[in-house]
Amino acid sequence: MPSALHQLVGTVTDTYAVVAEHPGPGGMRPSVWEVCASGRQRWFVKQHAGPRLHRREVDAYQKWTIALGPGRTPDLVVAEAATQTILVTAVPGHSLNSLRLPADQERKAYEQAGELLARHHSAAGGGPTADTAEDAWEQTVSKVLASAAAYVPEPELSTARALLSEPPPRLPQVAGHGDYMPKNWMWDESEQLLRVIDFERAELQPAPRRDLSRLRYRILHHNPELNAAFHNGYGRTLTEDEVVACRAYGALDAVDALAWGLRHHDIGLVDEAHTMLDNLRLESRNRLWGGWAS
């Protein structure tokens, strides 16, 4: 761990040990160090890859995470803008992405995930409507497709172009998590309780922009029981406008993720992007005879 980060931890405790490092691939994602202090306290030191990610995560801890309830997220201990670093408490449990749970526990975890996301989305109150004017949408789509063209095969690009031909409906902005996936859900089997981590992509955005579209097309589309559990926790199914927005935002996210994954040799992300595109194709076909329930 860099000396500047040791100095940051030293402002909180005199006695500690760095017990593990979890670097991001290719230096494009944050590096995280696990620290044990006296009294068996566990913290994580996280150095962000840029000032925007740092600012988002600090803002989320200061403004929004309290809405999820006591103990359902880490606590921000200290933050330092100069080194783009935060120190947060550890939470119990293991990433749901790494667990193989019995079906009843998995449904319970997804129901709690829906409940916690609903709380996070409401944390900012009624946000202004997102600007998805046709000209702005076309510029965004053109930029993403042009960037992806050197890496993404034409069949995938063709699918994305068809799905991106119309801008998503204008929807209110919420306090979005930005990467609300099982890798960031910590499940404690003894308590049967879910907690949420990693808020560096949290910002005001329409709920389908990343949170709902990623879950829908990476996981829930082909898991009806988990889909039902999640939406039961979320408190409702999606509106028709939200379904349409998920389709557009999902296609944009999928092609962007596929290009990034291929460029940086992130096989896991490539697989997730292919899953999104496959499910988007399937949903488009199914719409011809009634569609898939939201």
N, C-alpha and C positions, 0 to 999 in steps of 0.2 A: 504494500500500500504506500503511495507517495507520502513524503514527509509532511507536506501541507495538510494532508488528510489526517495524519497522526496528530498534528497540532489541533485540528478541529475536534477530534475525539477527546483530546487532552483538556479541552475547555469544559468538558462534562464530567470526566472521571480521571483519576490519576493511575488507576490500576485496571488494565485490560489486556486482552490478547486477541490478535487477528487469527481466527481459526479456519477461515476458508475464503477463497476468492471465486467469483462467478463472472468472468469477463464476457462481454458481448462479442459476437462473431465479427471479425474484420475491423474491429474498432469503431463500428458504425452504431453500436448500441452501448448503453452505460455499463461501466464496470461496477460490481457490487462486492463488498467485503463484509463477511460476517464477523462480528466482534463480541466477545464475551467479557463482561466486566465482573467486578466483585459482587457477591450476592447472587451469582448465577444469572445476572441480567444478560439478555441477548439483544443486540442491536444490529442494524445493517447500515453500512455507509455506502451511499450510492453517488457516483459521479456521473453527471449527465453528459451526453454527447454534444450539447449545445445550450446556449442561454434560453432559447425558447422552451425547450423541454424542461429545463430547471424551473423557469418561471411558472409554467403550467402546473407542475407537481406541487410546488410550494403554495400556489394560489388554491389548489384543490384542498390541501390539508388545512389551510387557513379559513376557507369559506364553505366547503361542501361536505367533507367526509363526516362531519359531526351528524349530518342528517341520516347516516346509515345506522346510528345507534352506538351506545357504549361498547367498546371492545370489538367492533366489527371491522375495523381497519387498524393499521399501525398508527402510532402517534408520532407526530413530527417533534423531534427533540431539539434540533438546531439545524439551521440552513446557512450556507455561505455562498453568496453570489459570485465572489471573486474566483472560487474554484469550482463553481457550479455543482456543489455537493450538498447532500442532505444526510442527516443521521436520524433514523426512525427506529422505533421499537419493533421487535419481532412479534409475530402473532402465532398462536398454536396451529398445528395441522400441517398438511402436505398439499402441494398443488394438485388440484383435482385431475389435471392432465396426466399426472403420473400414477394415479390410483386406478385399481380395478375393483369397483364397489359392487355389492349385491344390488339388484335392480331397484329394490325399495329404497335403499340409501341413495342411489344415484338420482332417483326421482325427487327425493327430499332435498338433495343438494341443489338440483335445478329449480325447484320451487323457491328455495331461499335465494337463489341467484336472481330470480325474477323479482322477488320482493325487494331485495337490496338495490337492484337497478332502478326500480320505480322510485325508491327513496332518493337515490342519487339524481335522477332526472328532475325531481321536484325541488332539489336543493336551491336552485337559482330563482325559484318563482317563475312567473310567466315571462319568458324571454321574448325578444322581438322576433318577428317572422324572418326566416332565413331568405336571403336574396338568391333566388334561382332563376333570374331573368334569362331569357333564351340566349342572348348574346354572351353573357357571362358563362353560362353552361357550355356553350359551343367552344369558347376559348379554353375552358378547363379540359374538356374532352379532347380537343385538338392537341393540347400540350401533353396529356397523358399518353395518347395514342402515338404521337410522334416520338416520345421518349421510349415507348415500348417496342416500336417497330423493329429495332435492331436485335431484339432478343425473343420476342413472342412470335410463335408460328402464325401464319396467315389464318388458319381455321379459327383459332382463338380470337384473333383480332377481328375477324368477320362477325363472330358471335357478339363480341363487345360492341362493335359499331351499330349493329341492329338494335341492341338494347339501350344504347346511349343516344338514339336519334331524337328523343324528346326529353326536355328537362324534367326533373322530378317536381311534384306539386310543392307549392310554397307551404312550409310547415313551421310552427313555433320552434324556437331554439330552446334546448334544455341543457342542464349540466351533464354533458356527455362524458363518459369515462374514456372512450377513445380506443380501448383495447380490451373490451369486456369479454374475455374468453376464459375457458377452464384453467389455462396456465396461470391466470391471475386470481383464481379462486382457491383459497386455502380451506380444506375440509378437515375438521377435527372429528375423527370417528368416535372418540370417547364422549364428546359433548354433543355429537350430531349437529354441529354448527358450522356454518360457512362464513368465511371472512374474505375481504377483498383487498388486494394490494396493487401497486404500480399505477400511479396516477399521472405519469409524465405526459400523457396525451389527452388529459382532461381539458375540455374547453366547451364554450357554448356552441352548440350545433344541433341540427334536427336529430331527433332520436334515431331515425333510420340511417343517418349518415355513416356511422360505423357500428354503433352498439347493436342495433337490431338487425341490420343487413348481414353483418358477419355471423352472428349467431344463427340467423335464419338459413343462410346458404352453406355455411361450413358444418353445421351440426343438426339443427332442428328440422330441416327439410326432410331428411330421411330417418328421423327418429320421432315418430308421432307421440310416443309416451312422454319423452322428454319435452317435446314441444308443448304438450298439454300441461305438464307440471310447471314449466317456466311461465307460461302465460297465466296460469292460476295464481302463481306468486306475484306476477306483474300486475294482476288485478283486472286484466282485460285482454282480448285479442286485438289485433291491429285493425285500424280503420282501412278503408279501401285506398285512401290517399297514402297512408303509410306503407301499404303493400306495394303500390306503384313506385313510391320513393325508394323502398328497399331494393326493388328490381334495378332501378337506374344507379343508385349509389353502390349496390352490390357489384354490378358489372364494372363500374369505374374502379372500385377497390380491388376486384379480382385481377384485372389486367395490370394495374399498377403493382400489385403484390407479386404477380407472376414475373413481371419484368425485373423487379428488385431481387426476387429470389434467384432467378437465373443469372443475373449479373453478379451476385455475391455468393453464389453456390450454396444458398440456404434451401436445402432439399425439403425440409419441413414446410416452409412457406410456399414453395412451389406446389407441393401436394395439396395444401389448403386452398390455394388459388385454383388449381384444377378442379377440386371438389366444388368450389363456388360456381365455376363456369358450367360444369356438368349439371348441377342442380338448376341453374338458371335456364339452360337448354331444356331440361325436363319440364320445368314449370311452364315455359313458353309453349311446349307441345300440349301439355295437359290443359292449358287454358282453352284450347279448342273444343274440349268436351267437359267443361265445368270447373277446371282449375283445382288448385290445392288450397285447402282451408287455411286461413291465417291464424 
